[in-house]
Every structure is written in structure tokens, then in C-alpha cells.
Amino acid sequence: MLVALGANLLIAVAKAVGGLLAGSPALLSEAAHSVADSLNEIFLLAALRRSRRPADRRHPFGYGKERFFWSLLAAVGIFVMGGCFSFFQGFEALKSGAEESHSGYVAGLVVLGVALVSEGVSLVRALHQVRRQQGTSLRALRDPALRTVLAEDSTAVLGVVLAIVGMALHMVTGQVVWEASASLAIGALLVYVAFRLGRDARDQLIGQAADPDLSRRIRELLQAQSEIDSVEALQTMQLGLESLLVAARIDLVPGLDSEEVEDVAVRIKRSLTQEVPQADQIFLDITDASTRSASRNPGTHPKSPAATGEHGGA
């Protein structure tokens, strides 16, 4: 990621210098895009480092959600520094016009050509990393850092193509509207990407459940336990990339005393963790036949402390 950061900074400087010398709104929009990408690389580096910190008393569930917070900041950076500046450049070009010399066009297109090759190589590397992680792109894209990098590289390639087309049409026709339209298109693209990334980060920060297939698998594993009569409720929440909270209300078969209930709870949690390694925070609210009887007959009392879920916490 440090290599990508250095490359983005160099590309941003080249685009900015070329855009200023040529007076190209599309090239300046792409410069802002590269600056936003560079800032986001810093955010993602912070996310990777800070999310690996172990749990402590202040954060007993760990720091896995740091990835989602920094990904949200990256989305805001794309929106403000990339999208809004690109819109500004496009409208400014339409309002005041832009005159470029032949040498300015050539210099701008050369810079964009080099940027296209660089961004294309970065995109291929990101796609290769996605495929390499457990052989499935869907699994890899759960990582907000990798998802952000992939989105950045994809929009960077598309943005450079739009800038090249806009500048070339401006050079051929002499109409600045083509280059201004390219800037506006780049802005719209960045705003859309920022919205999607920000929405995903928001969902994770406010507590997103595990995907339906994994939740269904956890429920099936619980129902397969011989001591469990039924699974009354199951709730999950993603705490980090490889950390999942599982809270379940389960009814046990009748006839278990308090010591047996405690042993069963420990065994169930151990079995669930072995089958679903990311489920590292498991809480069981356990009831049994005596509890159900007590709920139907308020004058009776449960015979087991497990009725309150006392032994269910992980």
C-alpha cells in the first residue's frame, strides 16, 4: 500500500502540473481525484494498523470496526476532494471557457496516458488480490479496505479514460464543452462511488448482521445440538473483518440440572467456534422446561439459574 501511495502522489503532481500548464479542467479534475486517492491510502493504512489492536477494558470487543470508520472517512474524502472539485472545474470551464495550445493538449494527453498505464496496473493487482483471497471475490470484498482500493482503482481508470476522451474531443472540435462534460462525468462518478462506500461503512458501523447464509448456518449448527430443543431467537453483528458477535436464545431439553446446563453451554460455544471461527463472541440465553413452566405458572420458580441466561455469556 505504501507503493500505491507513492505512485498516487506522483501521478497527482504530474496531473496538477500538466493541468495548470495546459489549463485543462479535465486534467485538474483528475489531479483532485489522485489527491483524494492518496489521502484515502493514508486512511486505509491507519485502518489496517489500528484495527489489529487487541481488545482491552475500554473496548472489550476489540478494534475491528476501526476499518469501517476509516473507510467512511475515505468515502468522505472521495466525495469532497474528488467529486465536488470535479464539478467545480466542469462548471467553471462552461462559464469562462478554456483555451489550450497544441503543446498543452499533447502534454496533457501524455500525462493521462502514463496515468492510465499506472492505474491499470494497480487495478490488475487489486483484482488479483481479490481472487487470491480464498478464491472468491465475494468473500474478499467483505474487507472494507480492499473494497475501497478496488473502487478507487476502477474509478481511476474510468476517470482517466473520460479525461482523455474529453481532452481529445476538445482538441479536435475546439469546443470546451467536451472537456467540461468530462469533468462533470468524473465528478458524478466519484460522488456515486463515495455514496456506495459511505453507505457500506455506515451499515457496518451501526451494527450490520452477518450475511444470511452464515446466519442460517449458525442456526442449523445450534439446532443440530442434541441438548437444544429449539432456537427461539438468533442475532448476529459484525465486529470486524474476522470477528462476529452471536447472541442466541435457546430452549434446552427437559431434565438437565444446573451443572449440566453449564457444561452444555460451554460445549455448544466451543463447537460453534470450531465450525465458525469468526464467531469469537458468543452469548447464550438459555432456558429449559422448568423455565417455560414457570412462565406459564407465575407462582412457580425456575429450578435452574440457567433460566436467566446467567451461564450464557461468552
Helices and strands as residue ranges (DSSP letters): H 2-22, H 25-50, H 66-77, I 78-84, H 85-96, H 102-132, H 137-140, H 144-173, H 176-205, H 212-223, E 228-240, E 243-252, H 258-275, E 281-287, H 289-296, G 305-308
